[in-house]
Amino acid sequence: MTEDQPKPSLRSAIPWRALTMVGALLVIWVVFTVLTDGTFLTPRNLSLLARQMSITAILAIGMVLVIVAGQIDLSVGAQAGLLGALSAIVFIDKDWPLFASFALAIVIGALLGFVQGSLVAFLGIPPFIVTLGGMLLFQGALLGVTGGVSRSPTADYRYVGQAYLRDEVGWTLAGLVAAWSVWKAIRESGIERLKWIGLAVMGGVVAAVLNAYEGVPLPVLLVILLAAFFSVVASHTPFGRHLYAIGGNREAAFYSGIPINRRVIGVFTLMGALCGVAGVVLTARVGSATSDAGRMMELDAIAAAVIGGTSLLGGRGTVWGALLGALVMASLDNGMSLLNTEAFWQPILKGAILVAAVAADMAGRRKS
Amino acid sequence: MSLLELRSISKHFPGVKALDGVSFDLQKGEVHALCGENGAGKSTLIKVLCGYYPAGTYGGEVLLDGKTAAFRSLRDAEEHGIALIAQELALVPWLSVAENMALGREPKRNGLIRWDVVRAQAERGLGLVGLDVDVDRQVHELGIGQQQMVEIAKALIKDARILVLDEPTAALTDSDAERLLKLLMELRARGVSSIYVSHRLEEVFRLADRITVLRDGRSVDTGRTADLTPAKVIGMMVGRSVDTLYPRPASVTEETALAVDGLSVADPTNPGRFVVRNVSLQVRRGEVLGIAGLMGAGRTALLSALFGTARSPVTGTIRVGGGPPRPAPVSPREAMDLGLALVSEDRKRYGLVVEAPIVENLTLAVLRRFARPLLLDHRERRKEAQAQVDALRIRTPGLNLAANQLSGGNQQKVVLGKWLMSAPRILLLDEPTRGIDVGAKAEIYELIARLAGQGLAVVLVSSELPEVLGLSHRVLVLSQGRPTAILEAKEATPERVMEAATAVA
């Protein structure tokens, strides 16, 4: 068994890349905290930050899987906007029940993803083109269904994006995470054990900070649940591992008998469903469905995934990394707003950070 | 009864008969080697028996355990116990050893992968091949030799009874190759049969129980290794006499056009190894220097290095004309300025902009010459392009036809014409007649002779031995990146060249 084998050296076992990202995030936070005289680190602002990152995070969770499989989806922003609007419209105009209008967004999203994935898999159209076409198409459709006017659903609907959980719920969740982590930590050893202990502590800190304001925001809980679920899908299911194999070496995947087309369609379908979730949260958080909702969000999602260590060449990336990437992006937005920096600086800085992150990735690749 | 039997297998590709009635059989616990020159049909044959080409896309019959087998896919053949170890390693670099071995058939419970089972299986597999590495390591951290072992282990845990190995030692170091041979001998003792495709006759004779030689898509003969000698096998592989149809330019001058001294090219995928090692050569004006060698001998890498397109570090010096020694060029631009031109082996990829018209392709390398001073002088450009079309007898209705509308032979002439327009002094030709028909070949031969006659120095790489022997004044033979012989035309017999090409350098 493994115990008899020489363990890989400590140096190679430490996830240097992840540590670098956490370090970069800390630097950003320290800088903003100093520049804002501490306002950045208040529970109120951190709670806002968590809510701000939620939609990008949901999209980034799916985007990681898409990119890991060597694909790309440029349509997710427009798709989220369209699906959020559709769901709001059936809720307002057709009096659909809340649950049904949410489900509609997710089901239609999955369907759109399925179609896009099929075009990529069976017709061999590059995903860049399929989803660029999809993006334009969904933008047009969004303008069509909204008729150019904002539609605001009632408070029931907005609850999904704006509600906070009671303190007890937050503490209970943190307790569950801690219990699970401790149990894992006991079974693991070395670096793995440290990781689990770290997670237990982090769960407590997050709950404490969010409860110090109004409680855990519902969209944030959703993000955490989705991230946990898709992280398991990515790491512990044949479907997830096949995505890594396809993106890492398509030939090897083929020679191993992996149904490449089905997997590609599968990952686009999942991405579509997540667009549905993101769209609902978006409409609910903003309080209305607008005709340009979701615009450019695909780029935030891709940037979050890439900053979080996903390789655009495919084969490498993690869901948790993408979450961290989303947090970096949201921190930049949030911090600069606090500083009253002129709006044009935000995309400039985000662009620079994105390119720097990929440059670091390429340099790392050359070394290994 | 044979474990596996192939009966008169035929396989056609558009315009080519890759296999023509080949029969082959494999016994239990046997290593059966497949030998042949490049293009003899070895790879096609193993792709048929591994299900890469599904049943129905080839003629003839495959029998496994005496029963007709119609494999629909690689996976299907694998389930019947036939595993292909392809030339290119089929592993995912960023996944762990264990995961690679389970890929495509992960054990699972409730939809989740059972990593404990994956690891245990992998450890069992590594035990079978005697490889001692942590199964949690990522594959890219392993050496090529270890990766090859992982591939074999992957096949063995799928209960493969027949291993099909396509040039498995081509990328290995000598000691790794040695381990692989030992392993295959051990597996044979345990009843695992292997089909072993290799150029390295020395390995074949150590390992194989029987040898089948293919040539031009037919099986020449099958014999017990004990009854054969390397010379006999080489004779069967070559098998044809050199035509006298090749025109050889008469006048070789004494003037050196290109001298290469101690040129080495690092292996881009395998640090510390070399694809070309310490090659020195000289070509005189008016001379055709042939370079012979088997696939992977470093011929293309040598030409790439001379033309500044090598993908890895190049050491050694070159002298052009009467110039001083200097390092090899680092870009095609620099090589062209030195008077070099390269007609690469893959004209569609490196030679032509296939969608662009002929005039565009012919003048691509020398566009600067037509700039007046910024805009292109189209009239002059067309005039010179037309002159090449006439001189090379490129058969086309006009200069505006897209290159991919031409036949292979005419496409190749466009590539040649493109480089002749740059007025080179040294012409490097890599497989100049690949994939073109016999008539066009003859024209290319004539052209090469004519150009040499005009004082051009030509370096010719070709896998078609008769071509190299027929056209060249001298032949340099490479084996595993090293020069093993330099032969004058009259002493360059197919047997001597093949002997040098299969020699262990």
Interface residues (C-beta under 8 A of the other chain):
Chain A: M1 T2 Q5 P6 K7 P8 S12 V232 H236 T237 P238 R241 H242 Y244 A245 G248 N249 E251 A252 A253 F254 Y255 S256 G257 I258 G315 R316 S368
Chain B: S73 L74 R75 E78 L84 A86 E88 L89 A90 L91 V92 P93 W94 L95 E99 N100 L103 G104 R105 E106 K108 G111 L112 I113 W115 R119 A120 E123 D132 V133 D134 V135 D136 R137 H140 E141
